[in-house]
Amino acid sequence: MSLAFTIARRELRGGLRGFRVFLACLALGVAAIAAVGTLRTGIQQGLADQGSVILGGDAEMRFTYRTADADERAYMDRIATQVSEVYDFRSMALVQDDQALTQIKAVDDAWPLTGAAQLDPPIPVIEALAVTDGLPGAIMDPVLIERLSLKPGDTFRLGTQEFRLTAALTREPDSASTGFTLGPRTVVHSDALGDSGLLASGSMYETRYRLVLPAGSDLQALEEQAELTFRDKGMRWTDSRNAAPGIEAFVDRIGSFLVLVGLAGLAVGGVGISAAIRSYLDGKVETIATLKTLGAEGGLIFRSYLWQTAILSVLGIAIGLVLGAVVPLLAAPLIEASLPFPAEIRLSPGALLESAFYGALSALIFTLLPLARTERIRPAALYRGGSGTRTWPRKRYLAALAVLSVALIGSATWLSGIPELALGAAGGVLGALLILSLAALGLRKAARRLARTRLTHGRPATRAALAAIGAPRSDATSVVLSLGLGLSVLAAVGQIDWNLRQAIATDLPTRAPAFFFVDIQPDQLDPFLAMMDANPAVTEIETAPMLRGVITQINGKPAREVAGDHWVVRGDRGITYAATPGPKTRITAGEFWPEDYTGDPQISFATEEAEEIGLQLGDTMTVNILGRDLTATITSFREVDFSNAGMGFVMTLDPAALTGAPHTMIATVYAPPEAEAQILKSVTKTWPNITAIGIREAVDRVAEALGAIATATAWAAAGTLITGFVVLIGAAAAGERARIYESAILKTLGATRGKILSSFALRSALMGAAAGVVAVIAGGISGWAVMTFVMDSTYRFEPVSAIGIVVGGILATLLAGLFFALRPLNARPAGTLRAQD
Amino acid sequence: MTDSVPALPVLALTDARLTLAGNAGPVEILKGISLSVHKGETVGLVGPSGSGKSSLLMLMGGLERATGGKVLALGQDLTAMDEDALARFRRGNMGVVFQSFHLIPTMTALENVALPLELAGVTDAFARAEAELTAVGLGSRMHHYPSQMSGGEQQRVALARAAVPRPAILLADEPTGNLDGVNGQAIMDLLFGLRDRHGATLVLVTHAPELAARCDRVIRLADGLLAPEALAKAAE
């Protein structure tokens, strides 16, 4: 066994008293990352194992606007042992005097092919959807049932068809594969839609064909074959290998994001780790100097303390791993039941290994500099006092620190799978640490200077507080760093959340329409417009023909090859046609076709999206509409503003190009909120097939989703704050001895306990306020950057959460500081001072 | 060594200076000390507090680096060595005893004494440490920690630790300063006994006249300089 290890082992006999903060910080950081990793792996495992259930089959072929044609059906029947056809579209559920948007799933007898639907009362799906007393049955999401005040046995209408509600749909097995919907679910039998008028020509709907494949089918080969044959006709393939790509991507992203937050927690913990090691080594100056006197070289001493740190780190990481593995396992039944998709939470060695790796690397990074300074301790410290530990360590340690930091950021970037966010987070954390360090330095300097001014004359408590903050061994840096980082994240969340809500709540509705009406049949347009014109509350109406299509090729090459993963080529897009550009349209390049144009098909494309994809005037684009390919030349670019929720189409074609294509009309209606209910009622009553999407409702759903993300982030920030608080307590505890001594001297000189307490309180409050103010500034800058550059919106400073942050910072430091002021206040000066001699 | 060819001094300081940075600017601690100490000699450094006695001792042990002049120990220039070279040099050549003992609190008496031998790579470090502790009368307290021992016992452990590598030079900084009369006397006896048994050169800082009186030579310091009568002796 090496001598360095032997010395380390002997040194650690002193116990772990001085290392509680070290262990807590490391364990908390590792536990957070391990728990997030375990959850993420569990969800991924669940999605992978239950792929067929989520998808509703082993594979799915999806079409927009149409059902599968004979060739496609023949192909499905050939490869699958069972096929189920499902229609998916939006409509209005209507009751006597009320209506609500719903996402309808019209199924056949085979649904669900895999998994099981849970109904309340628990009756079979076939029975629930069957026709009884001349009315087809329907099942609904409990949220919608409550919204429409329905109960089983009541009737409602979809389009012109009356349905009877038979049960609540408490679990929809294939809900996760559909993704985000604006309306809650209603399930009916597709046979019942025949007379509803909802699937009329041009209506917007999707058909999904779920396939059960023979055991051992080669999914990859089948996908390639299907794509080759049918992709250009607008078919989209999904299979159980990646049944819910949206959820998987979301879980992956949120998981990676939370790991990054965990790393930020480790960074905060790192401040505590570093402070704990520094304080430990400060207490070891005498030992180190003695070792040097006896002939120990600097390298041996460094290795010996490195061993000690390594042993402690292994212990801290082990505690973290146990916590990070056990907590999710204990909570597994609760978590699995609350998720809308399957999760299988088990021990995940990969996740534990990743968190252990991060823990070890962070521990090394944050202890390296204090450890390296041990080399600089001179034996003369034995008789002269002072440690000499504040000097810079040798260059090789600085180089090692740089390498380790790059390794940590590099591995986080690589392992997270979201390099931009990881690098951004690393930059953010480093930037915040730098700003906070500078702020702490500034605070200490200012306090030192202020303590020497006339202002503090006659105010010994104030002077003592300021002097303590400005003193060479002040814990101001630890406090500002540890508390400031967590508060900064919280401040940023507060600023961004408020600004987004402000933008949604006040800015958007003043510019946005009240309703989108979709699925207006062409022959309904004139009476619809007449009704709106007759309503004095309606201030503006815009209408446009609406089709949906998939861009399959650009300049004869597959669109995805040219445009990559750009959202415009990802799925089907809304397409319109127009004879003239319209009064609000601004053509940025090229020329819009003449009003009576009948030549080769032409496209006017959105400027910004064209730039992103790299499109030029004269490029050709093939769009599959209702299974038919249409190739057109781009002859102009238009400015399209998607931000006001008004009408915006990426592609406008000339009218001749789409002559005869079945389509419906879309209308945006602008009206004040108080007129909305009446408009909605009159439209849905007159034309039950027309679907109304209330912008206010849609915005509420988006705001809800944003709120959930803000809450999740705030919780994550709270996790960082807990670590920060541990560091704070550690700093306060470490300073207790010095405060006892200080208190003893002050008492000897005649200070009352109240005076001493006020000095200690002022000291804590000043440090907390500094951390809070810096956090608010950092949060404000982040908020401004996100609103300006990411959201393309305006930023206004939000004072309420900012004040909360500063007050919170003060309270946290006061709490920690005053708790550790009790002993100093009660200690008798004689005993304390005698012990110091 | 013969009468006609004087041996090289064990310690030789030439115009040794020490200036330290203080809060209020540089402080000149030693202002040019020149003296020699020969093999087997016992030298007492005396003088008022703050005169630079301990600093001078630390320069001799390479525990402090001179900011001017030269410090030779066993013919080697300590001022030219880096920290690690100094540490290696001390291992076999020097033993240091402090007023505050400076035992490592997490190590037992035995481990404290064995440590310099372990550092020097000696294989039977623990056997030799046991013998040394027995020699200073602590055979029964070997496995006790410093906190479990009295001041006198701790200083005996420190003595054993300084003597166990059989160094050519023993440096002691007020070794009895923290002890009562009886314990102080016992430590003095032990210290001089060690010197007699192993033939080491002993330099000690002391305020105790009776301790100084037992030395072959006494050097008096005042305000960072050798006092006039010491100058004459130092030149000897």
Boltz contact constraints between the chains, C-beta under 6 A:
constraints:
  - contact:
      token1: [A, 3]
      token2: [B, 118]
      max_distance: 6.0
  - contact:
      token1: [A, 10]
      token2: [B, 106]
      max_distance: 6.0
  - contact:
      token1: [A, 10]
      token2: [B, 107]
      max_distance: 6.0
  - contact:
      token1: [A, 11]
      token2: [B, 106]
      max_distance: 6.0
  - contact:
      token1: [A, 13]
      token2: [B, 106]
      max_distance: 6.0
  - contact:
      token1: [A, 14]
      token2: [B, 106]
      max_distance: 6.0
  - contact:
      token1: [A, 287]
      token2: [B, 104]
      max_distance: 6.0
  - contact:
      token1: [A, 290]
      token2: [B, 102]
      max_distance: 6.0
  - contact:
      token1: [A, 292]
      token2: [B, 87]
      max_distance: 6.0
  - contact:
      token1: [A, 293]
      token2: [B, 96]
      max_distance: 6.0
  - contact:
      token1: [A, 294]
      token2: [B, 115]
      max_distance: 6.0
  - contact:
      token1: [A, 294]
      token2: [B, 116]
      max_distance: 6.0
  - contact:
      token1: [A, 294]
      token2: [B, 119]
      max_distance: 6.0
  - contact:
      token1: [A, 295]
      token2: [B, 87]
      max_distance: 6.0
  - contact:
      token1: [A, 295]
      token2: [B, 90]
      max_distance: 6.0
  - contact:
      token1: [A, 295]
      token2: [B, 91]
      max_distance: 6.0
  - contact:
      token1: [A, 295]
      token2: [B, 116]
      max_distance: 6.0
  - contact:
      token1: [A, 295]
      token2: [B, 119]
      max_distance: 6.0
  - contact:
      token1: [A, 296]
      token2: [B, 87]
      max_distance: 6.0
  - contact:
      token1: [A, 296]
      token2: [B, 119]
      max_distance: 6.0
  - contact:
      token1: [A, 297]
      token2: [B, 84]
      max_distance: 6.0
  - contact:
      token1: [A, 297]
      token2: [B, 87]
      max_distance: 6.0
  - contact:
      token1: [A, 298]
      token2: [B, 83]
      max_distance: 6.0
  - contact:
      token1: [A, 298]
      token2: [B, 84]
      max_distance: 6.0
  - contact:
      token1: [A, 379]
      token2: [B, 63]
      max_distance: 6.0
  - contact:
      token1: [A, 380]
      token2: [B, 58]
      max_distance: 6.0
  - contact:
      token1: [A, 380]
      token2: [B, 63]
      max_distance: 6.0
  - contact:
      token1: [A, 380]
      token2: [B, 64]
      max_distance: 6.0
  - contact:
      token1: [A, 382]
      token2: [B, 102]
      max_distance: 6.0
  - contact:
      token1: [A, 383]
      token2: [B, 54]
      max_distance: 6.0
